Amino acid sequence: MVFLNNGRGGFTQSYPNYVSFRDRNRTLDGLIAYRIQPVGLSHGDKSAYIWGFEATGNYFNVLGIRPLMGRTFTPDDDLRSSPNPAIILSYASWQSRFARDPDIVGKHVKLNSLDYTIVGVAPKAFFGTELLLSPEFWVPMAMEPQIEPGNDWLDRAGTQNIAVMGRLKPGVTWQQAEADLNSIAADRARSDPFSEGLQIHLSAPGLIGAALRGPVVGFASVLMALAGLVLLIACVNIAAMLMARATDRRKEVSIRLALGAPHWSLIRQLLTESLVLSIAGAVAGVLIARWLLGILGALRMPINVPVNTSLPLDSGVLLFTILLCFLTALIFGLAPAIQSARVDLLPALKNQVSERFRRLQFRDLLVGVQVALSLILLVGTVLVVRSLQRAVTIDIGFNPRHAVAVAFDVSLSGYSQDRAKAFEQRLRDRLAMLPGIESIALSNWLPLGAGQSNTTAYAEGKPAPPVNQAAHGYYYNITPDYFRAMRTRLIAGRDFNERDRLGSPLVAIINQALARRLFPNENALGKRFRQGRESGDWVQIVGIVQDGKYQSMNDESEPAMFWPRAQRYSSFTTVVARSSLPAEDVVRRIQQIVLSLDPTLPFFQAGSLEEHLNLPLMPARIAAIMLGAFGLLAVILTATGVYGMLAYAISRRTREIGIRVAIGATKGNVLSLVLRRALLIIGCASALGTALALAAGRFFTPVLYGVTAEDPETYVLALAVMGAIGLIACYVPARRALRIEAAVALREE
């Protein structure tokens, strides 16, 4: 299976383009299209707001999916005039919403107040064509006008909102399929201006084409690298301990060698001991992983979309774990094993130790490696935490404090456009009477939310560029007072008013980024633009507002435009209100008003605007949790390594310290002798870790807001923390060294 990306930086196609690709291609065995969409489900006396796929009639056949019960779609189901709309339930929906009813096939449910017949139930293992989404149902795409009332886009070539994927014919390569599809796209461009410049790029399916593949693979790679760093620190720690243990076993090993034991036999025994240790750690790791995956599967994302967070612990993962187990045992157990087998027999039989404080041992270098690697994780953790602190202070184009949002979609209750407008007017009248509200307004959706859409914009009097080079901006349908409620600064011009209604001249307010893009080095106020390249109504710019963040917290001056809601219909409604009253009280009062007008409406969102930011801040918070957990584990391992190195060195040199004390060494001399090497290792390793962290800084950039990867305060803080950890780890062994009595130490062997 291959996914068709549109080559303009997006992953969606128009339905007319899909039909052309489906009917005219010569390289695919089948081509399907789908789109996730919410609906209002009613069954008996129960109603719910759920998400599912609008899918073409060949969806299940091309994928090769057989239903658990009933049947899949037929060609007759995917006709716009179908008298009996069909729906297929997911296994999870059948189980949770219909109590595993064995006679569910043939029964009826209501979607957006229209009757649908349940014709089948999908198998348990099938949850759609996207790894991160778990749809609860599938309906034929021909039913789109009923699923999305007032938004019939099936015949609109300019509306690109469906995902398309297909199955290659046997023996056909990706390059051949791309060439075939692009020849069709080029032919479409001759008659359809919206297809001008369209290039199809194929990618593997499952992650919304190439849209999420890069971020997901990048995040997974960083996570894998972090886990690898912690594993490396743990392995280095174990290797250092094994080398220390090898020194303690010098006499035992020398006796075996003196009795004729071959070197390879000793190495094999020591490697076996390392393998047993590695296997024990792997088993514990798998058990912890199963527990963590259970927690992850139950995690609810801050978004009202069915996100699939469950990850299987399959045979591939277990095989990788086994291979890694043997590999780490071999690599990090081999050096200690060889060191144990290579001893000088005479000194070893006498149990003589030739090491001195001033001489660096290989295990000391291993401790230095732990410190350097831990500092990388420590820097990353501090960077992300500081970024989250800055995220609440950076200018995102609106002020989330003391504001709430309540969202719903009247189309889910089967509202027509006229009925929806009448409902909205009654709602606005009721909301205007709410006491304690500073300002209140309506929008279709809000910046930094899940529902973001963009459109093209062409300036009047300027050469019209091709569609793929035109200005694109996010758009919002708003009522007067929206900017006041959101605390968005109006830079120039005016806000919308009640005179900006249907039938009056079309107007818009744009942000500074779109003004610069459409009319560079000019005053955009009063000028006009339109959405179509060669057609469409001209819209006058009556205001300019500040730039903001619209899709993510990392946006940099993205264009945006705002339409009067009275001139641009939208069934989706978000009530945004600003008040000094508690957010919970304001939300409850708004919900009560909405439900008093229509008690069947389900809510898509209801909470403060600060809670609204949970979604855009989620990547940074996940990174902070992951880095914090890995960083804490790495720091504990490093502290253990430093402590073990110094404690072992002191235990092996108790006699030497006793002699020094006996000939007049002061406590300061002993402390300097003990700490000098440890602090030198920590200092040099910290310098190396700082350089490595600077080099790895670009991996942290996607989750940083208002902080650069080279932030000096972060590095100072990380170095201070690492220094403090090093001193704490050195404290107990150093204190033990100061308590050594010369008479006792001189009697030791």
N, C-alpha and C positions, 0 to 999 in steps of 0.2 A: 504494500500500500504506500502511496505517496500523497503528500499534501501540496496543494497549489497555492503558493504565495504570489501576491500580485506584483511584486518587484518594485513597488513604490514605498517600501518600508512598512507595508501592511500585510494582513493575512486574509482579508475578505474579498469577495467577488460580488458582482451584481447577479441577480437571478437570470436576466437575459444572456449575460456572458456564460453562465453555467450551462444554459440550454444549448448554446452554440458549441461549447466544448464537448458536451455530452453527445450531441448528435453528429458532430463532424470529425471527431478525433479518430485516428486509425491505430493508436498505440495502447489504448486502455481497454480492459475487459469490462469496465463499468466505472461510472463516475457518480458520486453521491454529494449531496449538499445538506447542511444542517445549521441550525442557529438556536442558541439557548434563549429561552423566553419564560417569564413568570406568568402564571395564570391563577385565577381564583377557582379552586376545586370545591364542589358541593356534592355530598353523597349522604343521603338520608337527612339527618338533622345536624350533620357536621360540615363545617367549611374550613378551608385552609388556603394559605398562600404558598404555592409550590412552584418549582422550576422544572422545566423539561425541554426537550428538543423538538423543534419543527424540523422534520426530516423528509427528504424526497422518498417517493414510493419504493425505490429500489434499494433503500438504505440497508435493510437487513439481508437482502439477497446478495448484494455485492460483498458485504462483510462476511457472509457465510454463517450467519447466526440463526440457529433454530430455536423457536420459543420453548419455554418450559411447559406452557399450556397454550392452547388455542393456535393462532396463526400469526404471521407477520402481515405487512401491508401487501395489497394487490394493486395493479395498475388502476383499477376502478376507485380505490381509496384516495388516490392522489389526483383526483379531478375536482376542479372548482365547483362543479355542479353536483358533487356527490351528495345524495339524499341522506345517507347514514354516516356521519363523520365517525371515524374510528380512532381509538386510542389504545396504545400498548403500554402496560405498566412495567416498571422495573421490579425486580424481585424484592428489593427493600421496601418499595411503596406497597406492594401487595401484602407484604408481611406486616408492616407497621400500621398502615391505614385501613387495610381490609381484612386484618386478622387471618391471613392465609386462607381465605374463603375458597374452597375447592371448586365452587360453582361460579366463580367470578366472571368467567367468559360469557359474554352475552348480556351482562348487566349494564346498566346505564349510570353515567355520572354527568355532572354539569361542569363545563369549563367556561368561565365568563358568562354564566347563565344560559349556555347552549348545551343541548343534549349530545353526548358522545357515547358510542357503544364500545365497551371493552372487548377487544378481539383477541388479546393474547397477553401473556406475561413473559418477560425476558428471563433468560437463565440467570442463576445466582451469580455466576462468574462474570457476567457482562454488565458493565456500568457505563457504556457509551464509548465514544471515540476520542475522549479527552481524559488523560490520566488524572487531571486535577479537578474534574467535575463529575458529579454523581447525579445525573438527571433522574427524576422520578417517573417520567413518562415520555412517550414519543407520539406525536400526531403528524399526519401528512402535511407537507409544506403548503399544499394547495389550500389548506384551511387558515392560512395566515391572515386574511382579512377578518376572520372571526376571532382569531386569537389576539390580534392587534387591531382592534377597531379604530378606524380613522387614520390608519397608517398602512395603506395597501401599496406595498413596494414591489410586488412581483413583476410588474411591467416597467419599473423605473430603472433605466440603465445607469442613472447617476447615483443610485443607492447601493452602495457596496457594503453589505452587512451579513453575508453568509459565508461559512467555511466550506471549502470544496476539497474532496480527496477522492482518489481513484485507485484501481488495481491495474498494475502493468500487465500487458499480455506476455505470455512466456517468451523469453528471448529478447525482449525489448529493454534497452538500457534507459537510465534516467535522461541521458543526453538526447537520445532519440525522441523520447516523450516530450521533453522540453521544446525541441525544435518543432515538433508537430503542433503542440499547443500554441507556441508563439506565432506560427504561421497563421493559425486561426485568429489569434489576437490582432495580428497586423491587418488581416482582412476585415475584422470588426471595426478597427480604427478608421477605415475608409468611409464607413457609413455612420459611425457612432462617435461623436467628439469626446464622450466620456471614456472611451477606450484608447484614446490617443496616448501613445507612449507606454501602453501596458506591456509589461514583460512578465512572463510566468517563470518563477523559480521553484523547483521542486525541493521538498525536504521531507524528512521522516515525520509521520503523524504522531499525535498523542500529546503534544505541547502547543496546541494552536499554531501548528506549522513552525515557522522560524521565529514567531513573535515571543514565545516564552522559552524556546530552546536555549538561546544564548544566556539569558539570566538564570534559568534553572540549572543548566549545565555549569555555568560559572559559579553559582552559589554552591552546588554540590561539589565542585572541584575545590573551592576554598574550604568547605567543610571537611572534605577528604584530606586536604593538606593539613588542616588543624589537627584532625585525628591522627594523621601520620606524624606530626610534630610531637604530640603527646606520647604516641607509641614509641617514637625514637627516644624521647627523654626517658621513658620507663625502661626501655631496653638498655640504654646507656647506663642507667642507674643500676640495673641488675648486673650488667657486665662488670661495672666497677666493684660491686659486692662480690661477684664470683672471683674476680682477680684478687681481692683482699682475702677471700676464703682460700684461694689457691696458695697464698703465702703462708697461711696458717697450716696448710696440709703438706708443706714442703717435706717435713720429716717422714710423714706417712708415705708420700710418693717416692722419696729417695730409698726407703726400705724396700718397697716393691721393685724398684728398678735394680737395687743391689741383689735382690733374690732372682732376677732374670726376667721380670715382666717386660714385654715389648712396649715401646712407646705408643704404638697405635692402639694397643689394648687399653692403656690408661686414657688416651684421648677419647676413645669410643665410650668408655664408662662415664667420663665427665660430660661428654655431649649428651649421653642418655639422661643424665641428671638434669641438664639444661632443658632437654625436650620435655621431661616430666613437668618441670616448672612452667614451661610455655603452654603445655596442654591444660594444666590447671587454670592458668590465667585465661586461656581461650574459652574454656567451659564457663568460667565465671562471667566472662564478657558476653557470651551468647545469652546466658540467663538474664543478665542486666538489660541486654538489647531487647529481649522479648518483653520485658517489663516496660521499658521506655516506649517501645512501639505501641503497646497497648494504651499508654497515656496519650501518645501522639494521635492515635486513631480516634480517641474520644475528644480531642481538642476541637473547640468551636472557634472558627475564624471570625474576626470582627466585620463580617460582611454577610448579608442575607442571601447568599448564593451557595448552593450545595457543593462546597469544596471538599474534595476527597483527600483526607490526610492520612489514610491508612497505607502502610507500606508492608509488603510481604517479606517474611524471613524465609526466602526460598532456597532451593538447593544450590543455586549459583552463589548466593551470599555465604552459605555454609562451606562450600568448596573453597571460596576465596579465603575464608577464615582458617581453614585447615592448612592451605598452602602457606599463608602468612605465618601461621604457628610454626611450621617446620622451618621456614626461611629465617625467622628471627632466632629460633633456637640454634640454627647452624651458624649464622653470621655472628651473633653476640655471645654464643657459647664457645666458639672455636678459639678465639684469642685466649680466654682464661684457661681453656683446656691445654693449649699448646704451651702456655707459660708454666702450667703445673708440671707438664711432662719434661720440660727443659730446665733441669736444676743441676747445680753442682753438688755431687753426691757428698763430698767430705764436709763442707760447711753445713749442708742440709741435715746430715746425720747428727751433727753436733747442735742442730737447731740454732745456728748463728744467723743473725740478721745483719746484712751489710748496708741497709738503707740509712740515709741521713736526712735530717730536716731540710737541708739546703738543696737536696737533689729532687727534681720533679720526677714523679713516676707517671707511667702511662695512665693509671687510674685517675690521677690528678687532672690530666687532660680531659678525661671523660666527664669529670665533674664540671670542668669549664664549658664543655659542649652543652651540658644540661642548663647551665646558667644562661648561655647565649640564646638557646632555643626558647627558654622560658621567657626571656626578656621580649622576644618577638610577640608572644601571646599576650604578655602584660601590656605592651604598647598598644596592641590592637584593642584590648579590653578598655583601656583608659580612653583611647580615641573614640570608640563607639559610645561609651558612657558620657563623655563630654559632648559628643554630637547630640545625644538625646536631650541633654540639658540646654543646648543652644537651640534645638528645634522648637522649643516653646517660646523663644524670643525672636527668631528670625521673622521677617516680614513675608507672610504668605498671601498677602492681598486681601485678607479679612482678619477680624479679631474674633477668635473662637470663645473668648470668655464672656460669661453672662448672656449667652445666646443658646437657643435650642432649635432643633429641626424635627419635624414630624412629616413623614412621607407616605404616600399611598398612590394607587393607580385605579382610577374609576373604570378603566376599560376592563378590569378584572371582574367587574360586576355587570358587564354588558352595556355600559353607557354609550349612547350615540353622541356625536359631537355637540348637537344642540342641547341634549340633556346634560352633558358634562359642563357646558358653559353656564347653563342656568344653575346647576349645583354650585359651581365655583363662585358665582355672584352671591348666592345665599351664604356661602361659607365666608366670603370676605366681609359681608355685612355683619355676620355674627362675631367674627374675629375682631372687628373694629371696636366692638363694645366691651372687649375684655379689659377689666381694670388692672392696673399695675404693669401694663405693657408699654415700653418706651417706643418701640417701632415693630411693625410686623409686615411681612410681604410673602409672596408666592414665587416659586421658581419651578422649572421642571426638575432639575437636579442641581447639586451643589458642587463647587470645585473640590477636588481631592476625594470624590466619591467614586463608587464603582461604575456609575453610568455616565461615561464621558463620550461625547460624539463631536466630530469636527466636520467642517464643510469648507469649500473653496471660496475665495473672495477675489474679485477682479475690479480694479479701480477704473473709474470713468476717465476717459481721456488718456489712458496709458495703453501701450501695446499689450494685448492679451497673451500671456505665455501659455505653453501647453499645460494640460491638466497636471502632469507630474512635476511641473515647475511653479505652479500657481501657489499663492499664499493659502495656507490652510490654518484654520483657527477653531478652537473650541467654541461652542455656542450655547447660550442659555436663554430661555424664555422667562421673563421676569415681570413682576408688577411694580408700580411706583413704590418707592421707599425701600426697595431691595438693598441698595447700596448703603442706606442708613442703617438698616437692620444688620447688615454684614460688616459694617464699619470699613467699607471700601472707599478710598478717597476719590472724589470726582476732581480730576485735574483741570478740565476745561468743559465749557458748555453747560448743559442742563440735564436733570434727571427726567425720566418719563413722567407723564401726567395722564389724567383721565381723558385728555383730548387725543391721545395716541391710541386710537381704537380702530376697529375694522372699518374700512372705507375711507379713512383719513390717509394722508401721505405716509408712505412707509419710512420709518426711522430706525436708527440703531445707535447704540453706544458701543464703542470699541475700546480696547486697552491700548496702552502706549506702544506695545510691540507691534500690533497690527497697523497702527497709524504709521509707524516707521517703515513697515514693510510695503504698505500700499502707496504711501505718499512720502518718500524719503526727502528730508530737508524741506518739507512743506508743512503748512498748518492744515491738518486733515479736517478740522471742524468745518462743517457746512458742505463738504465734498460728498460724492456719492460712490457707491460700489454695488455690485450684484454678485449672486452666487454662481450663475451660469456664465460660461465663457462667451457664448454668442446669443444667449437668450436669458430671460429672467427680468424681474422688475428692479429698477434702480432704487437703492435705499440711501437716504440721506443720513450722514453722521451728525448727531445733535449733541454728543458728549464723548469725552475721553476720560477713562478711569486708569488708575494705577495698574501696573503689571502685578501678576500674582502667580501662585502655584495652582495648577489645574489637574494634571495627571499624576504627578508625584512630587515629593518634596525636593527633588533634584532638578526640577524644571528651571530652565534659564530663559526668561523673557519669551515665553510661548505666546503666540497671538490668541486673542479671544474676542468674541463679539456677543452682544446682548440685544435681544429683540423684545419689544413690548409683548407681553403675553396675550393681550387682546388682539394682536395682529398675527400671532403664530400659535395655532392650537397645539396643545400637548395634553394627553390624558394623564400623564404622570405629574403629580403635584407634590411639592415640598413646601411646607409652611415653615418659615424661619422667623423667629421672634426674639427680640432682645428685651431683657427685663432684669431688674435687680432681685426679683423673687427667686426662691430656690428652683433649680432647673426641673426637679421632679414635679413640683406643683404646676409649673407652666405647661409641661408636656401633658400632664393629666388633664388639665383644663382644655387644651387644644383637642386632645383625643375625644373628650366628652362632647365637644361641639361637633366634631366630624361624625361621631357615632349617632348623635341626635338627629343628624340629617340623613344618614344612611347606616344603620347598625350592621350591615353585611360587609362593609369595606374592611379588608385586612390592611395592616400597617407594614410598610416596608422598612421604615426606620422611625425610631422615637427615642430621642435622647439629646444630650447637650452637644454643642459643636466641638467641645473638647473630646467627647467620646467619638465624634465623627472622624477625628484625626487618628483613631486607633488603626484604621486600615493603612493610610500612607506611612505611618510610623512603625507598622508591623515588621518590615524587613530589618530596620535598625534594632528593634527590640529583640527579634529572634537572634540577630547577630550578637547583641549584647549578652543574651543568655548563653549562647553557644560559646562565645569567647570567654565569658566569665567562668563557665563550668570548666572548659579546657584549661584556661589560665590558672584557676585555683588548683586544679589537679597537677598542672605542671609545676607550680610554685611549691606545692607540698612535696612533690618528688625531688625538686631541686634542693629544697631545705633539708630533706632526708639525705640526699647525696652529699651535701656540704658537711652536715653533721657526721655522717658515717665516715667520710674521708678524714676529718680532723680527729674524731674519736678513735678511729683505728690507728692513725699515725701516733697518737699519744700512747695508746695501749702497747704498741710495738716498741716504743722508745722510753718507756718508764725508767729503765736503768740509766739511759743517757741523761735524762732530765735530773735523776737523782745525783749523778756524778757532778753535773753542773752546779746543782744546789750545794753539794758538799764542798766544792772549791770556791764558793762565794757568790754564785749567781743570785741576783735579787729577783723578786717577783716580777718586776718590770722586764728584766732580761728574759725570764721564762715566758712571759706573756708575748713579748716580741718574737721570741723564737717560735712559739706555737702559731701565732696569728699571721706572721709575715707571709708565709706561703699561701694560706687560705685567702687572705685579702688580695694578694697579687693575682691569684687565679680568678677570683670574683671580679676584680677590676678589669683585667684584660678581657675576660669573657663578656663583661658588660659592654665594653667598647665594641667588641665584635658583634654582639647582639644588636647594639644600636645601629651599626652600619647595615646589618641584615634587615632590620625593621624598616629603615629608610628605603632600602631597595624593594621591600615587599609592600610598601605603602599603597601602591596603586590598587592592590587587591581590596583594600578597605574603602576606597573612594566611593563606590556605589552606595554605601550605607552611611556616609558622612554628610551632615548638614551643618553648615556654618563653621566647620573645622577642617583644616587641611591635613593631609596625611603627614606633613612635616611640622605640625604644630609643636613649637619648642616647649611649651608648658607641659604637654603630654609626656615628652621624653624626660624632662626633669623629674616629673612626678613618678614615672615608671622606674627611672634609675634610683630615685630615693627609696621607693618601695623595695626594689631588689636589694639595695644596700642594707636596708633595715632587716630584711629576711636573712641575708647573709650573716649579719652580726648576731641575730637571734640564734641562728643555727650554730654559730661558733661559740656562743656564750657558755653552754653546759660543758663541752669538752675543755674549753680554756679554763673554766673554774676548777675542773678536775685536775688539770695540770698544775694549778697553783697550790693544790692540796697535797701534792706528792711529797712524802718525807724521804729524805736522803737515806736514812738507815734502812727503811723498809725497801726502797727501790734497789739498793745495792745488794740486797739478799736475793732478788729475783734472778731467775735463770736467764 
